[in-house]
Amino acid sequence: MCIFFFPCIDPFKMFSSFFQQLELITPFQLYFNPELIFKHFQIWRLITNYLFFGPVGFNFLFNMIFLYRYCRMLEEGSFRGRTADFVFMFLFGGLLMTLFGLFVNLVFLGQAFTIMLVYVWSRRNPYVRMNFFGLLIFQAPFLPWVLMGFSLLLGNSIIVDLLGIAVGHIYFFLEDVFPNQPGGGRLLRTPSVLKAIFDTPEDDPNYNPLPEERPGGFAWGEGQRLGG
């Protein structure tokens, strides 16, 4: 799934910053502005505000590394074999952040999206021990808060981090906590259209195909157990 998304997301993030450095585009053409979106129909801003992490530098590289790392670990971990559910998490998180973005003064939401991925991974891997730059050792659920404190030390606003943590917690609660509570149930269901697009149909266990005729009678493509 990251293989599917990152040709669409990571290069765009890098190209957005690269083009901005060359002054081919400016952040004013990308940022989230509800008035320009709904009154002037600049719909692309709903997507481009997630694709810009600022000029190439420490903050840009930091966010790109964390985005790739935790997206990949989620895909290969709790979302293994569930590509449609993974895509649905992206869509749900993006939609929720966009709605929250209408009420907070944020113009770029890419970092909040990264924090959301980190939060979901950290809550699903509570016993993993983390080492932050060799300075701090802590359990995974504290990672989003450590990143928020690090962002605060760098002089950045923590509103972005809090938004990512809030959206990540809402998704985690609805997907992992509430369904297991007495009287609870699944409120988030991946649309069937996403499953049809992204999930590979399961093989019918009752289907028994006839053996193919292979030229020369050789078992082409059939392997043997080593040492057999």
N, C-alpha and C positions, 0 to 999 in steps of 0.2 A: 504494500500500500504506500509506504514511503517512496518506493520506486515509482509508483504512479504519481504521487503528489509532488515529489521534489523536482521533477522536470518542470512542473507547473509553478511551484512556489519558490524554492530556493534560487533558481536562476533569475526569476523575476525580482526577488528581493535584492540579489546582487546587481542585476542590471539596473534596477531603480536607483540604487545608490551610485552605480557607475555612471549612468546617464546624468544624474544630478551633478556629479563631479565635473562632467564635461559640459554642464549647463545646457544639455539638450532638453531636459525637462527640469521643472522646479518643484519643490514640495508643495507649492500653492496649487499645482495641478493634481495633486494626489490626496491631499488631506481630507479628513471627514468633516463635512459641512452640511448639516441637514437642510439648510435653506437652498443651497446650490443643488442638492440631490433632488429634493421634492418640488422645488419651484422652477428650477432651470433644467431639470432632468439630466443632471450629470451623474448618471447611475454608476458609472465606473468607480466613483469614489467609495462606494460600498465595499469594493474589493481592494482598490489601490492603497487605502489607508492601512491595510494589513501587510502590505508589501514593501514598506519603507522603514528602515531602521536607522535613518540618519546617515551622515557622511561616513565613509569607510574609516574605521578607527576601532578603538578598544570596545566601545559599546556595541558596535555593529558585529564584530567578530564574536563577542561574548554571547549575544543573542542568537547568532547563526549556529554556533556550536551547541548551545543548549537546545535549540529548536530541533536540530538534526538528531542529537543524541537521544532525547526523550521521546521524540516521535518514533524513532526506530525501535527503542526498547518497548514502547507500548505496542507497536505493531507485532513485534516478535514475541511478546509476552502475553498479556491478558487479551489482546485482540488477534492472536494467532488463529488463522482460519476464519476470521470474522471481519472481512474487509468492509462489508456494507455497514456493520456497526461502527467501524472506525471512521468511515466517511460521515456517518450520521452524527458522531460526536463532534467532528469538525463543523458541520452545518449548524448543529444545535448551539455550540459554543460561539460561533461567529454571529448567529442571529441574536443570541442573548446579549453579547457584548455590544452589538449595534444598537439594541434597544436601550441598554444602559448608557451608551454613548450620547443618546439624545438628552440626558439629564446631567451629564458631567462634562466638564470643559476639557475634553481630550480630542486631539486631532489625528493621532496615529495609535492604532490598537494592536500592532504586531507584537510588541513586548508583552502586553497583557495576554495575548493568545499563547505565547511561549510559556508564561507562568501557569496558565491553565493546564497545559500538557504536563508540566512538572508536577503540579499539585495532584492531578489524577494518578500519575505514576507513583508518586510518593505515598499516597494513601493505599494504593494496591500492593505496595511492597514495604510494609511498616517495619520489618525487621532487618532491612538492609542498612548497614552502617556506612555513613558517608564521611568523606575526608575533604574538607573545603580548603584548597590551597595549602594543605599541610598544617593549617592553623587550628581548625576545629574538627572534632569528631562527634558525630551525632547520628541519631536514627533518621531514616528517610523522611518521615512526616514533617520534620522540622525544616527540610530543605527550602520550601517556598518562603518561609519566614526569614531564614538566613539570607536568601537572595534579596529579600526586601530590605533587610538591614544593611546589606552591602550596597544596594542602590542608594539608600539614604546617606551612607558614608561618602558616596561619590557626588552627593549634592543633587540627586535626581528626585523628582516627585514620587512619593510612594502610592499615589492614587492609581497609577497604572498597575502596580503589583497587587494592590488590594482588589482591583477589578478582576484581574486574572484569578486570584485566590477565590473570590466570591463565585465566579462562574464555574470554576473547577469544583468547588464544594457543592454547588447546586447539582451539577451533573453527577458527581460521585454519590450524593445523597439519594437522588432519584433512581440511579442505576444500581447501586450496590447496597445501600442501607435500607431505604424504605421498603423494597420488595421483601426483605427478610424480617420486617417488623410484624407483630401480631396485627392482623387486619390490613396489612399493607399489600401492595401489588405493584406491578410494573406500569409506570406511567409513560415511560419512554419506550416506544416501539419503533424499530427501524422500518420505514416504509418498504412495502414489497417491491416497489420499482427500483430502489437501491439494491435490494437483494438480487433482483433479476439482472442488474447491470454488473455488480461487482462480485457476487458470490458464485463459485463454481457449483453447478448442480451435483448433488450427491449421486453416486452410482447406485443403480437399483440392485440390491443384494440378490434378487431372484432372477436377474438377467444373466443368462449363460450363453455367450456367443459361440457360434460354431467355429471350430479351428480353421485358420486360414491355410490355404494351400501354398506352400513355399517352394520355389523352384529348387529342384535337386533333392528335395526331402530334408534339407538342413533346417535346424531349429534356429532361424535367424533371430537375433536379438534376445534369445533366452540365455540367462546366466546360470552359473553354478555356484554353490557355496564353496568358498575357499577351503581346500583340504578334503573336499568330498570326492 
